[in-house]
């Protein structure tokens, strides 16, 4: 007994005769045009140069969606985003100073049970007016971790915002120009 072939089998056979394969070439193809090699080259040149550029700025310049820039970076160029990390150099005397502070605080707590309620916590943030990029938003696109450092302009104009939090209330925010509240200058 002869069985009539399924329509999909006949369709696969026709594709194989016409194209040499049974794949459906329309499958997975979106209505968006493919990215030209000029755009890929432009993205490559922008992200592999010495000065970092943001995806948002690149997208605006090329007039392509941000997802396209992201796909070019990750899939075509096989780059990965690496975040800058802030490191501080520790000196040998730093360990001794920290240990002494902890010992003094514990000794003071023996005599005053309410000492921790009297402590105030403070923080400050620096906003550079020169356009220096916040390190939290910077990504370096490379194939391997570059272990790079970022050089920044020293003593650029900036605003510092300072706030204090205690058990009873919040003091601030206070805004200062120039140096930080502690008198130190950051790089």
Secondary structure, 3 states (H helix, E strand, C coil): CCCCCCHHHHHHHHHHHHHCCCCCCCCCCCCCCCCCHHHHHHHHHHHCCCCCCCHHHHHHHHCCCHHHHHHHHHHHCCCEEEECCCCCCCCHHHHHHHHHHHHHHHHHHHHCCCCHHHCCEEEEEEEECCCCCCHHHCEEEECCCCCCCCCCCCCCCEEEEEEEECCCCEEEEEEEECCCCCCCCCC
